[in-house]
Amino acid sequence: MDQPWTPRPKPENPERLERRIEFPDYESNRHFLEKLNDLSEQEGRFPDISFGRTYVNITLRAEGADTPIGEADHAFAAAIDGLL
Amino acid sequence: MDQPWTPRPKPENPERLERRIEFPDYESNRHFLEKLNDLSEQEGRFPDISFGRTYVNITLRAEGADTPIGEADHAFAAAIDGLL
């Protein structure tokens, strides 16, 4: 059967901010992750995080379910940058 | 041009162990991640970890570059289970 037009980006795959950060060693990586944890708890925002020994990937979604990335999200991203 | 046969799984995408764990809240998730960090440092093994507010995904690769998953890897996976 023919398929209807599919909107892109998909509604279930909304706009987001991503950043990859590399560290010289696990010690500095862990130190950053601890500060990020504290910031997350303080702000009540929990981005999706992937990490290995010397890298962290952060994915930040908009606060609301169907809202685009806005000022509050860029401010939170800047606060994360401030931890570095 | 014709392509040669491609081995699967690809050599650059080797065998690994994966486990997803869900938590009732961020507090218990964070507590688990801290224990996992301590275990990683103690063993000198740093699996790839993804997490959000209430979940953790762990990907464990074999110790050696070209070695299949073996006893030491299953033992490390069991040690992670022991943290729960």
Backbone of each chain as nested JSON, in Angstrom:
{
  "chains": [
    {"id": "A", "residues": [
      {"number": 1, "name": "MET", "atoms": {"N": [0.843, -1.197, 0.0], "CA": [0.0, 0.0, 0.0], "C": [0.876, 1.245, 0.0]}},
      {"number": 2, "name": "ASP", "atoms": {"N": [0.401, 2.284, -0.674], "CA": [1.153, 3.547, -0.682], "C": [1.228, 4.149, 0.722]}},
      {"number": 3, "name": "GLN", "atoms": {"N": [2.329, 4.784, 0.986], "CA": [2.5, 5.442, 2.291], "C": [2.216, 6.931, 2.134]}},
      {"number": 4, "name": "PRO", "atoms": {"N": [1.679, 7.571, 3.186], "CA": [1.465, 9.025, 3.113], "C": [2.792, 9.769, 3.242]}},
      {"number": 5, "name": "TRP", "atoms": {"N": [2.794, 11.042, 2.997], "CA": [3.982, 11.859, 3.196], "C": [4.431, 11.794, 4.652]}},
      {"number": 6, "name": "THR", "atoms": {"N": [5.732, 11.741, 4.886], "CA": [6.257, 11.668, 6.246], "C": [6.952, 12.977, 6.596]}},
      {"number": 7, "name": "PRO", "atoms": {"N": [6.494, 13.651, 7.632], "CA": [7.169, 14.895, 8.009], "C": [8.575, 14.645, 8.555]}},
      {"number": 8, "name": "ARG", "atoms": {"N": [9.542, 15.5, 8.159], "CA": [10.919, 15.441, 8.692], "C": [11.294, 16.798, 9.233]}},
      {"number": 9, "name": "PRO", "atoms": {"N": [11.935, 16.944, 10.374], "CA": [12.227, 15.829, 11.262], "C": [10.947, 15.222, 11.823]}},
      {"number": 10, "name": "LYS", "atoms": {"N": [11.001, 13.931, 12.118], "CA": [9.836, 13.237, 12.655], "C": [9.368, 13.886, 13.956]}},
      {"number": 11, "name": "PRO", "atoms": {"N": [8.061, 13.934, 14.177], "CA": [7.54, 14.497, 15.427], "C": [8.097, 13.776, 16.655]}},
      {"number": 12, "name": "GLU", "atoms": {"N": [8.319, 12.456, 16.533], "CA": [8.817, 11.699, 17.696], "C": [10.341, 11.828, 17.84]}},
      {"number": 13, "name": "ASN", "atoms": {"N": [10.955, 12.613, 16.98], "CA": [12.409, 12.778, 17.018], "C": [12.712, 14.273, 17.0]}},
      {"number": 14, "name": "PRO", "atoms": {"N": [12.339, 14.947, 18.087], "CA": [12.298, 16.414, 18.054], "C": [13.684, 17.057, 18.055]}},
      {"number": 15, "name": "GLU", "atoms": {"N": [13.678, 18.323, 17.841], "CA": [14.866, 19.164, 17.849], "C": [15.622, 18.993, 19.173]}},
      {"number": 16, "name": "ARG", "atoms": {"N": [16.949, 19.022, 19.104], "CA": [17.72, 18.884, 20.335], "C": [19.111, 19.471, 20.144]}},
      {"number": 17, "name": "LEU", "atoms": {"N": [19.791, 19.683, 21.256], "CA": [21.173, 20.165, 21.226], "C": [22.08, 19.024, 21.64]}},
      {"number": 18, "name": "GLU", "atoms": {"N": [23.18, 18.838, 20.907], "CA": [24.112, 17.78, 21.261], "C": [25.529, 18.343, 21.334]}},
      {"number": 19, "name": "ARG", "atoms": {"N": [26.295, 17.811, 22.278], "CA": [27.704, 18.201, 22.328], "C": [28.559, 17.025, 22.781]}},
      {"number": 20, "name": "ARG", "atoms": {"N": [29.692, 16.831, 22.101], "CA": [30.655, 15.811, 22.506], "C": [31.861, 16.507, 23.121]}},
      {"number": 21, "name": "ILE", "atoms": {"N": [32.309, 16.021, 24.269], "CA": [33.46, 16.608, 24.953], "C": [34.471, 15.496, 25.196]}},
      {"number": 22, "name": "GLU", "atoms": {"N": [35.747, 15.76, 24.894], "CA": [36.78, 14.749, 25.146], "C": [37.69, 15.187, 26.287]}},
      {"number": 23, "name": "PHE", "atoms": {"N": [38.168, 14.223, 27.031], "CA": [39.001, 14.489, 28.203], "C": [40.327, 13.748, 28.069]}},
      {"number": 24, "name": "PRO", "atoms": {"N": [41.374, 14.285, 28.685], "CA": [42.678, 13.615, 28.571], "C": [42.736, 12.312, 29.379]}},
      {"number": 25, "name": "ASP", "atoms": {"N": [41.898, 12.195, 30.414], "CA": [41.939, 10.973, 31.235], "C": [40.601, 10.776, 31.957]}},
      {"number": 26, "name": "TYR", "atoms": {"N": [40.437, 9.612, 32.574], "CA": [39.177, 9.287, 33.236], "C": [38.931, 10.187, 34.441]}},
      {"number": 27, "name": "GLU", "atoms": {"N": [40.002, 10.584, 35.109], "CA": [39.88, 11.438, 36.295], "C": [39.146, 12.742, 35.981]}},
      {"number": 28, "name": "SER", "atoms": {"N": [39.587, 13.44, 34.934], "CA": [38.952, 14.717, 34.598], "C": [37.543, 14.491, 34.044]}},
      {"number": 29, "name": "ASN", "atoms": {"N": [37.331, 13.376, 33.35], "CA": [36.002, 13.018, 32.85], "C": [35.043, 12.827, 34.029]}},
      {"number": 30, "name": "ARG", "atoms": {"N": [35.464, 12.048, 35.001], "CA": [34.613, 11.771, 36.163], "C": [34.314, 13.049, 36.942]}},
      {"number": 31, "name": "HIS", "atoms": {"N": [35.317, 13.874, 37.073], "CA": [35.143, 15.149, 37.79], "C": [34.066, 15.997, 37.096]}},
      {"number": 32, "name": "PHE", "atoms": {"N": [34.132, 16.063, 35.757], "CA": [33.115, 16.807, 35.001], "C": [31.736, 16.184, 35.207]}},
      {"number": 33, "name": "LEU", "atoms": {"N": [31.64, 14.848, 35.136], "CA": [30.341, 14.175, 35.282], "C": [29.726, 14.439, 36.646]}},
      {"number": 34, "name": "GLU", "atoms": {"N": [30.562, 14.537, 37.671], "CA": [30.034, 14.824, 39.007], "C": [29.458, 16.237, 39.077]}},
      {"number": 35, "name": "LYS", "atoms": {"N": [30.172, 17.181, 38.464], "CA": [29.652, 18.554, 38.446], "C": [28.353, 18.628, 37.626]}},
      {"number": 36, "name": "LEU", "atoms": {"N": [28.307, 17.866, 36.528], "CA": [27.103, 17.837, 35.691], "C": [25.925, 17.237, 36.463]}},
      {"number": 37, "name": "ASN", "atoms": {"N": [26.195, 16.206, 37.251], "CA": [25.153, 15.618, 38.105], "C": [24.599, 16.653, 39.076]}},
      {"number": 38, "name": "ASP", "atoms": {"N": [25.488, 17.383, 39.711], "CA": [25.055, 18.397, 40.675], "C": [24.194, 19.454, 39.981]}},
      {"number": 39, "name": "LEU", "atoms": {"N": [24.645, 19.9, 38.808], "CA": [23.877, 20.901, 38.056], "C": [22.498, 20.341, 37.676]}},
      {"number": 40, "name": "SER", "atoms": {"N": [22.453, 19.081, 37.228], "CA": [21.182, 18.455, 36.843], "C": [20.203, 18.441, 38.01]}},
      {"number": 41, "name": "GLU", "atoms": {"N": [20.7, 18.056, 39.181], "CA": [19.82, 17.991, 40.352], "C": [19.341, 19.383, 40.739]}},
      {"number": 42, "name": "GLN", "atoms": {"N": [20.256, 20.333, 40.675], "CA": [19.95, 21.716, 41.03], "C": [18.858, 22.283, 40.109]}},
      {"number": 43, "name": "GLU", "atoms": {"N": [18.987, 21.999, 38.792], "CA": [18.051, 22.543, 37.806], "C": [16.847, 21.625, 37.571]}},
      {"number": 44, "name": "GLY", "atoms": {"N": [16.938, 20.379, 38.079], "CA": [15.853, 19.429, 37.809], "C": [15.772, 19.033, 36.346]}},
      {"number": 45, "name": "ARG", "atoms": {"N": [16.903, 19.086, 35.656], "CA": [16.942, 18.695, 34.236], "C": [17.964, 17.589, 34.043]}},
      {"number": 46, "name": "PHE", "atoms": {"N": [17.541, 16.533, 33.356], "CA": [18.388, 15.359, 33.239], "C": [18.602, 15.003, 31.781]}},
      {"number": 47, "name": "PRO", "atoms": {"N": [19.619, 15.591, 31.147], "CA": [19.879, 15.289, 29.736], "C": [20.315, 13.831, 29.567]}},
      {"number": 48, "name": "ASP", "atoms": {"N": [20.216, 13.321, 28.341], "CA": [20.736, 11.985, 28.049], "C": [22.244, 12.092, 27.887]}},
      {"number": 49, "name": "ILE", "atoms": {"N": [22.954, 11.246, 28.572], "CA": [24.413, 11.312, 28.602], "C": [24.988, 9.952, 28.225]}},
      {"number": 50, "name": "SER", "atoms": {"N": [25.988, 9.943, 27.346], "CA": [26.757, 8.727, 27.079], "C": [28.193, 9.038, 27.422]}},
      {"number": 51, "name": "PHE", "atoms": {"N": [28.881, 8.094, 28.008], "CA": [30.304, 8.343, 28.263], "C": [31.097, 7.047, 28.262]}},
      {"number": 52, "name": "GLY", "atoms": {"N": [32.374, 7.204, 27.945], "CA": [33.329, 6.112, 28.056], "C": [34.463, 6.628, 28.916]}},
      {"number": 53, "name": "ARG", "atoms": {"N": [35.647, 6.067, 28.767], "CA": [36.75, 6.455, 29.65], "C": [37.122, 7.927, 29.48]}},
      {"number": 54, "name": "THR", "atoms": {"N": [37.138, 8.414, 28.251], "CA": [37.65, 9.776, 28.014], "C": [36.732, 10.65, 27.155]}},
      {"number": 55, "name": "TYR", "atoms": {"N": [35.443, 10.335, 27.112], "CA": [34.516, 11.202, 26.363], "C": [33.148, 11.23, 27.026]}},
      {"number": 56, "name": "VAL", "atoms": {"N": [32.426, 12.311, 26.762], "CA": [31.03, 12.446, 27.2], "C": [30.237, 13.014, 26.027]}},
      {"number": 57, "name": "ASN", "atoms": {"N": [29.085, 12.417, 25.714], "CA": [28.131, 12.982, 24.755], "C": [26.894, 13.416, 25.52]}},
      {"number": 58, "name": "ILE", "atoms": {"N": [26.459, 14.644, 25.293], "CA": [25.284, 15.159, 25.998], "C": [24.206, 15.493, 24.972]}},
      {"number": 59, "name": "THR", "atoms": {"N": [22.988, 15.008, 25.193], "CA": [21.845, 15.34, 24.339], "C": [20.809, 16.059, 25.188]}},
      {"number": 60, "name": "LEU", "atoms": {"N": [20.505, 17.265, 24.768], "CA": [19.605, 18.133, 25.517], "C": [18.33, 18.292, 24.708]}},
      {"number": 61, "name": "ARG", "atoms": {"N": [17.213, 17.863, 25.259], "CA": [15.919, 18.044, 24.589], "C": [15.219, 19.263, 25.172]}},
      {"number": 62, "name": "ALA", "atoms": {"N": [14.286, 19.821, 24.405], "CA": [13.53, 20.975, 24.896], "C": [12.729, 20.56, 26.126]}},
      {"number": 63, "name": "GLU", "atoms": {"N": [12.487, 21.504, 27.02], "CA": [11.776, 21.227, 28.273], "C": [10.417, 20.588, 28.012]}},
      {"number": 64, "name": "GLY", "atoms": {"N": [9.588, 21.232, 27.19], "CA": [8.255, 20.709, 26.911], "C": [8.291, 19.611, 25.861]}},
      {"number": 65, "name": "ALA", "atoms": {"N": [7.244, 18.804, 25.782], "CA": [7.227, 17.662, 24.871], "C": [7.264, 18.126, 23.404]}},
      {"number": 66, "name": "ASP", "atoms": {"N": [6.473, 19.098, 23.056], "CA": [6.353, 19.498, 21.65], "C": [6.93, 20.883, 21.366]}},
      {"number": 67, "name": "THR", "atoms": {"N": [7.758, 21.388, 22.278], "CA": [8.307, 22.723, 22.074], "C": [9.663, 22.637, 21.399]}},
      {"number": 68, "name": "PRO", "atoms": {"N": [9.999, 23.633, 20.582], "CA": [11.329, 23.648, 19.978], "C": [12.366, 24.083, 21.028]}},
      {"number": 69, "name": "ILE", "atoms": {"N": [13.625, 23.885, 20.695], "CA": [14.719, 24.346, 21.551], "C": [14.586, 25.867, 21.709]}},
      {"number": 70, "name": "GLY", "atoms": {"N": [14.649, 26.33, 22.971], "CA": [14.455, 27.759, 23.213], "C": [15.543, 28.347, 24.101]}},
      {"number": 71, "name": "GLU", "atoms": {"N": [15.255, 29.536, 24.603], "CA": [16.236, 30.273, 25.405], "C": [16.679, 29.503, 26.646]}},
      {"number": 72, "name": "ALA", "atoms": {"N": [15.702, 28.893, 27.349], "CA": [16.016, 28.152, 28.583], "C": [16.977, 26.996, 28.287]}},
      {"number": 73, "name": "ASP", "atoms": {"N": [16.806, 26.387, 27.111], "CA": [17.669, 25.257, 26.749], "C": [19.088, 25.726, 26.426]}},
      {"number": 74, "name": "HIS", "atoms": {"N": [19.178, 26.867, 25.713], "CA": [20.504, 27.411, 25.42], "C": [21.19, 27.876, 26.708]}},
      {"number": 75, "name": "ALA", "atoms": {"N": [20.403, 28.388, 27.646], "CA": [20.972, 28.813, 28.933], "C": [21.509, 27.604, 29.7]}},
      {"number": 76, "name": "PHE", "atoms": {"N": [20.77, 26.491, 29.665], "CA": [21.228, 25.279, 30.347], "C": [22.496, 24.742, 29.669]}},
      {"number": 77, "name": "ALA", "atoms": {"N": [22.516, 24.778, 28.34], "CA": [23.712, 24.346, 27.588], "C": [24.92, 25.213, 27.977]}},
      {"number": 78, "name": "ALA", "atoms": {"N": [24.677, 26.529, 28.112], "CA": [25.777, 27.428, 28.494], "C": [26.25, 27.129, 29.914]}},
      {"number": 79, "name": "ALA", "atoms": {"N": [25.315, 26.77, 30.79], "CA": [25.688, 26.416, 32.173], "C": [26.565, 25.165, 32.176]}},
      {"number": 80, "name": "ILE", "atoms": {"N": [26.257, 24.213, 31.286], "CA": [27.087, 23.007, 31.169], "C": [28.484, 23.397, 30.665]}},
      {"number": 81, "name": "ASP", "atoms": {"N": [28.543, 24.26, 29.654], "CA": [29.843, 24.739, 29.162], "C": [30.648, 25.365, 30.296]}},
      {"number": 82, "name": "GLY", "atoms": {"N": [29.938, 26.065, 31.175], "CA": [30.598, 26.734, 32.293], "C": [31.275, 25.777, 33.263]}},
      {"number": 83, "name": "LEU", "atoms": {"N": [30.908, 24.503, 33.208], "CA": [31.519, 23.507, 34.106], "C": [32.906, 23.091, 33.621]}},
      {"number": 84, "name": "LEU", "atoms": {"N": [33.193, 23.395, 32.36], "CA": [34.467, 22.926, 31.771], "C": [35.641, 23.807, 32.16]}}
    ]},
    {"id": "B", "residues": [
      {"number": 1, "name": "MET", "atoms": {"N": [30.995, -1.154, -9.26], "CA": [31.884, -2.318, -9.159], "C": [31.327, -3.313, -8.136]}},
      {"number": 2, "name": "ASP", "atoms": {"N": [31.489, -4.6, -8.387], "CA": [31.032, -5.598, -7.42], "C": [31.782, -5.462, -6.105]}},
      {"number": 3, "name": "GLN", "atoms": {"N": [31.069, -5.745, -5.066], "CA": [31.683, -5.703, -3.737], "C": [32.049, -7.124, -3.308]}},
      {"number": 4, "name": "PRO", "atoms": {"N": [33.138, -7.266, -2.558], "CA": [33.484, -8.601, -2.052], "C": [32.525, -9.007, -0.923]}},
      {"number": 5, "name": "TRP", "atoms": {"N": [32.596, -10.265, -0.517], "CA": [31.804, -10.715, 0.619], "C": [32.179, -9.898, 1.854]}},
      {"number": 6, "name": "THR", "atoms": {"N": [31.189, -9.58, 2.665], "CA": [31.423, -8.817, 3.894], "C": [31.187, -9.709, 5.111]}},
      {"number": 7, "name": "PRO", "atoms": {"N": [32.197, -9.884, 5.915], "CA": [31.988, -10.72, 7.106], "C": [31.042, -10.046, 8.103]}},
      {"number": 8, "name": "ARG", "atoms": {"N": [30.131, -10.835, 8.711], "CA": [29.236, -10.346, 9.767], "C": [29.377, -11.232, 10.991]}},
      {"number": 9, "name": "PRO", "atoms": {"N": [29.431, -10.73, 12.232], "CA": [29.522, -9.31, 12.488], "C": [30.801, -8.715, 11.943]}},
      {"number": 10, "name": "LYS", "atoms": {"N": [30.744, -7.43, 11.582], "CA": [31.912, -6.753, 11.044], "C": [33.065, -6.787, 12.042]}},
      {"number": 11, "name": "PRO", "atoms": {"N": [34.307, -6.904, 11.544], "CA": [35.46, -6.909, 12.446], "C": [35.522, -5.642, 13.301]}},
      {"number": 12, "name": "GLU", "atoms": {"N": [35.077, -4.498, 12.734], "CA": [35.149, -3.249, 13.497], "C": [33.959, -3.077, 14.438]}},
      {"number": 13, "name": "ASN", "atoms": {"N": [33.085, -4.084, 14.48], "CA": [31.903, -3.991, 15.332], "C": [31.815, -5.292, 16.129]}},
      {"number": 14, "name": "PRO", "atoms": {"N": [32.776, -5.486, 17.022], "CA": [32.981, -6.813, 17.601], "C": [31.903, -7.201, 18.604]}},
      {"number": 15, "name": "GLU", "atoms": {"N": [31.976, -8.45, 18.985], "CA": [31.079, -9.025, 19.986], "C": [31.103, -8.197, 21.27]}},
      {"number": 16, "name": "ARG", "atoms": {"N": [29.942, -8.049, 21.909], "CA": [29.908, -7.317, 23.159], "C": [28.707, -7.736, 23.996]}},
      {"number": 17, "name": "LEU", "atoms": {"N": [28.75, -7.374, 25.262], "CA": [27.635, -7.637, 26.169], "C": [26.935, -6.333, 26.462]}},
      {"number": 18, "name": "GLU", "atoms": {"N": [25.609, -6.323, 26.396], "CA": [24.861, -5.115, 26.693], "C": [23.787, -5.406, 27.728]}},
      {"number": 19, "name": "ARG", "atoms": {"N": [23.532, -4.442, 28.582], "CA": [22.42, -4.569, 29.527], "C": [21.799, -3.21, 29.79]}},
      {"number": 20, "name": "ARG", "atoms": {"N": [20.462, -3.164, 29.801], "CA": [19.724, -1.955, 30.162], "C": [19.119, -2.167, 31.539]}},
      {"number": 21, "name": "ILE", "atoms": {"N": [19.27, -1.172, 32.403], "CA": [18.733, -1.254, 33.757], "C": [17.858, -0.029, 33.986]}},
      {"number": 22, "name": "GLU", "atoms": {"N": [16.665, -0.221, 34.52], "CA": [15.796, 0.914, 34.826], "C": [15.68, 1.126, 36.329]}},
      {"number": 23, "name": "PHE", "atoms": {"N": [15.533, 2.376, 36.702], "CA": [15.468, 2.739, 38.118], "C": [14.189, 3.524, 38.392]}},
      {"number": 24, "name": "PRO", "atoms": {"N": [13.691, 3.437, 39.62], "CA": [12.454, 4.155, 39.936], "C": [12.646, 5.675, 39.985]}},
      {"number": 25, "name": "ASP", "atoms": {"N": [13.861, 6.116, 40.271], "CA": [14.107, 7.562, 40.365], "C": [15.589, 7.871, 40.115]}},
      {"number": 26, "name": "TYR", "atoms": {"N": [15.911, 9.158, 39.996], "CA": [17.279, 9.574, 39.696], "C": [18.228, 9.247, 40.843]}},
      {"number": 27, "name": "GLU", "atoms": {"N": [17.709, 9.322, 42.057], "CA": [18.532, 9.063, 43.243], "C": [19.16, 7.672, 43.191]}},
      {"number": 28, "name": "SER", "atoms": {"N": [18.347, 6.658, 42.943], "CA": [18.861, 5.282, 42.92], "C": [19.734, 5.059, 41.683]}},
      {"number": 29, "name": "ASN", "atoms": {"N": [19.404, 5.737, 40.58], "CA": [20.215, 5.665, 39.364], "C": [21.625, 6.214, 39.653]}},
      {"number": 30, "name": "ARG", "atoms": {"N": [21.664, 7.383, 40.262], "CA": [22.952, 8.021, 40.553], "C": [23.788, 7.183, 41.52]}},
      {"number": 31, "name": "HIS", "atoms": {"N": [23.106, 6.616, 42.505], "CA": [23.794, 5.769, 43.482], "C": [24.451, 4.571, 42.767]}},
      {"number": 32, "name": "PHE", "atoms": {"N": [23.717, 3.951, 41.84], "CA": [24.271, 2.841, 41.062], "C": [25.468, 3.298, 40.231]}},
      {"number": 33, "name": "LEU", "atoms": {"N": [25.337, 4.452, 39.571], "CA": [26.42, 4.958, 38.713], "C": [27.686, 5.228, 39.525]}},
      {"number": 34, "name": "GLU", "atoms": {"N": [27.509, 5.695, 40.753], "CA": [28.69, 5.937, 41.592], "C": [29.394, 4.632, 41.95]}},
      {"number": 35, "name": "LYS", "atoms": {"N": [28.61, 3.61, 42.28], "CA": [29.212, 2.311, 42.585], "C": [29.885, 1.72, 41.344]}},
      {"number": 36, "name": "LEU", "atoms": {"N": [29.267, 1.924, 40.178], "CA": [29.841, 1.439, 38.915], "C": [31.154, 2.162, 38.61]}},
      {"number": 37, "name": "ASN", "atoms": {"N": [31.203, 3.461, 38.885], "CA": [32.444, 4.219, 38.722], "C": [33.556, 3.652, 39.604]}},
      {"number": 38, "name": "ASP", "atoms": {"N": [33.213, 3.379, 40.864], "CA": [34.215, 2.824, 41.782], "C": [34.712, 1.467, 41.278]}},
      {"number": 39, "name": "LEU", "atoms": {"N": [33.779, 0.628, 40.834], "CA": [34.167, -0.688, 40.309], "C": [35.066, -0.531, 39.078]}},
      {"number": 40, "name": "SER", "atoms": {"N": [34.717, 0.398, 38.185], "CA": [35.507, 0.627, 36.969], "C": [36.934, 1.02, 37.31]}},
      {"number": 41, "name": "GLU", "atoms": {"N": [37.072, 1.933, 38.271], "CA": [38.414, 2.377, 38.651], "C": [39.207, 1.25, 39.287]}},
      {"number": 42, "name": "GLN", "atoms": {"N": [38.524, 0.485, 40.132], "CA": [39.151, -0.644, 40.83], "C": [39.661, -1.688, 39.831]}},
      {"number": 43, "name": "GLU", "atoms": {"N": [38.85, -1.972, 38.803], "CA": [39.184, -3.007, 37.821], "C": [39.96, -2.448, 36.635]}},
      {"number": 44, "name": "GLY", "atoms": {"N": [39.997, -1.093, 36.504], "CA": [40.638, -0.497, 35.337], "C": [39.898, -0.797, 34.041]}},
      {"number": 45, "name": "ARG", "atoms": {"N": [38.58, -1.008, 34.142], "CA": [37.767, -1.276, 32.937], "C": [36.663, -0.234, 32.857]}},
      {"number": 46, "name": "PHE", "atoms": {"N": [36.536, 0.374, 31.686], "CA": [35.6, 1.479, 31.529], "C": [34.613, 1.186, 30.408]}},
      {"number": 47, "name": "PRO", "atoms": {"N": [33.506, 0.521, 30.73], "CA": [32.516, 0.22, 29.694], "C": [31.885, 1.502, 29.151]}},
      {"number": 48, "name": "ASP", "atoms": {"N": [31.265, 1.414, 27.981], "CA": [30.488, 2.547, 27.458], "C": [29.143, 2.576, 28.169]}},
      {"number": 49, "name": "ILE", "atoms": {"N": [28.812, 3.726, 28.685], "CA": [27.602, 3.878, 29.495], "C": [26.748, 5.007, 28.928]}},
      {"number": 50, "name": "SER", "atoms": {"N": [25.451, 4.758, 28.782], "CA": [24.501, 5.822, 28.468], "C": [23.503, 5.869, 29.609]}},
      {"number": 51, "name": "PHE", "atoms": {"N": [23.104, 7.077, 29.985], "CA": [22.065, 7.131, 31.013], "C": [21.223, 8.391, 30.878]}},
      {"number": 52, "name": "GLY", "atoms": {"N": [20.008, 8.278, 31.358], "CA": [19.113, 9.421, 31.475], "C": [18.674, 9.482, 32.924]}},
      {"number": 53, "name": "ARG", "atoms": {"N": [17.526, 10.062, 33.182], "CA": [17.096, 10.237, 34.567], "C": [16.88, 8.889, 35.263]}},
      {"number": 54, "name": "THR", "atoms": {"N": [16.295, 7.935, 34.57], "CA": [15.914, 6.685, 35.255], "C": [16.362, 5.414, 34.516]}},
      {"number": 55, "name": "TYR", "atoms": {"N": [17.412, 5.517, 33.682], "CA": [17.905, 4.301, 33.032], "C": [19.408, 4.381, 32.823]}},
      {"number": 56, "name": "VAL", "atoms": {"N": [20.012, 3.205, 32.721], "CA": [21.431, 3.093, 32.375], "C": [21.57, 1.977, 31.341]}},
      {"number": 57, "name": "ASN", "atoms": {"N": [22.303, 2.236, 30.254], "CA": [22.674, 1.195, 29.298], "C": [24.173, 0.976, 29.404]}},
      {"number": 58, "name": "ILE", "atoms": {"N": [24.571, -0.258, 29.539], "CA": [26.0, -0.575, 29.664], "C": [26.422, -1.456, 28.497]}},
      {"number": 59, "name": "THR", "atoms": {"N": [27.513, -1.092, 27.825], "CA": [28.069, -1.902, 26.744], "C": [29.487, -2.315, 27.132]}},
      {"number": 60, "name": "LEU", "atoms": {"N": [29.657, -3.599, 27.188], "CA": [30.922, -4.169, 27.636], "C": [31.605, -4.83, 26.452]}},
      {"number": 61, "name": "ARG", "atoms": {"N": [32.8, -4.343, 26.104], "CA": [33.56, -4.958, 25.018], "C": [34.621, -5.881, 25.603]}},
      {"number": 62, "name": "ALA", "atoms": {"N": [35.061, -6.836, 24.79], "CA": [36.102, -7.749, 25.255], "C": [37.369, -6.96, 25.564]}},
      {"number": 63, "name": "GLU", "atoms": {"N": [38.153, -7.462, 26.502], "CA": [39.372, -6.789, 26.939], "C": [40.305, -6.5, 25.78]}},
      {"number": 64, "name": "GLY", "atoms": {"N": [40.652, -7.53, 25.009], "CA": [41.576, -7.365, 23.88], "C": [40.86, -6.83, 22.662]}},
      {"number": 65, "name": "ALA", "atoms": {"N": [41.603, -6.263, 21.724], "CA": [41.001, -5.635, 20.551], "C": [40.279, -6.666, 19.683]}},
      {"number": 66, "name": "ASP", "atoms": {"N": [40.896, -7.799, 19.436], "CA": [40.33, -8.777, 18.51], "C": [39.869, -10.057, 19.189]}},
      {"number": 67, "name": "THR", "atoms": {"N": [39.7, -9.992, 20.513], "CA": [39.302, -11.198, 21.224], "C": [37.791, -11.243, 21.397]}},
      {"number": 68, "name": "PRO", "atoms": {"N": [37.22, -12.451, 21.367], "CA": [35.779, -12.554, 21.633], "C": [35.5, -12.361, 23.125]}},
      {"number": 69, "name": "ILE", "atoms": {"N": [34.232, -12.135, 23.453], "CA": [33.808, -12.05, 24.849], "C": [34.192, -13.356, 25.56]}},
      {"number": 70, "name": "GLY", "atoms": {"N": [34.845, -13.228, 26.704], "CA": [35.311, -14.422, 27.405], "C": [34.946, -14.421, 28.879]}},
      {"number": 71, "name": "GLU", "atoms": {"N": [35.605, -15.318, 29.618], "CA": [35.295, -15.499, 31.036], "C": [35.473, -14.221, 31.845]}},
      {"number": 72, "name": "ALA", "atoms": {"N": [36.563, -13.494, 31.596], "CA": [36.837, -12.272, 32.354], "C": [35.733, -11.236, 32.141]}},
      {"number": 73, "name": "ASP", "atoms": {"N": [35.187, -11.203, 30.91], "CA": [34.127, -10.24, 30.604], "C": [32.828, -10.62, 31.316]}},
      {"number": 74, "name": "HIS", "atoms": {"N": [32.517, -11.919, 31.31], "CA": [31.316, -12.367, 32.022], "C": [31.469, -12.142, 33.528]}},
      {"number": 75, "name": "ALA", "atoms": {"N": [32.687, -12.292, 34.038], "CA": [32.923, -12.051, 35.468], "C": [32.712, -10.575, 35.788]}},
      {"number": 76, "name": "PHE", "atoms": {"N": [33.181, -9.699, 34.914], "CA": [32.991, -8.253, 35.132], "C": [31.5, -7.916, 35.052]}},
      {"number": 77, "name": "ALA", "atoms": {"N": [30.795, -8.515, 34.087], "CA": [29.337, -8.294, 33.982], "C": [28.624, -8.758, 35.26]}},
      {"number": 78, "name": "ALA", "atoms": {"N": [29.06, -9.877, 35.796], "CA": [28.447, -10.381, 37.031], "C": [28.745, -9.447, 38.207]}},
      {"number": 79, "name": "ALA", "atoms": {"N": [29.962, -8.873, 38.211], "CA": [30.309, -7.92, 39.277], "C": [29.414, -6.683, 39.192]}},
      {"number": 80, "name": "ILE", "atoms": {"N": [29.094, -6.254, 37.964], "CA": [28.167, -5.118, 37.79], "C": [26.785, -5.499, 38.319]}},
      {"number": 81, "name": "ASP", "atoms": {"N": [26.328, -6.709, 37.966], "CA": [25.022, -7.177, 38.489], "C": [25.012, -7.141, 40.013]}},
      {"number": 82, "name": "GLY", "atoms": {"N": [26.16, -7.484, 40.586], "CA": [26.265, -7.515, 42.05], "C": [26.091, -6.152, 42.699]}},
      {"number": 83, "name": "LEU", "atoms": {"N": [26.21, -5.081, 41.929], "CA": [26.033, -3.726, 42.474], "C": [24.556, -3.382, 42.659]}},
      {"number": 84, "name": "LEU", "atoms": {"N": [23.682, -4.157, 41.998], "CA": [22.237, -3.827, 42.023], "C": [21.575, -4.312, 43.315]}}
    ]}
  ]
}
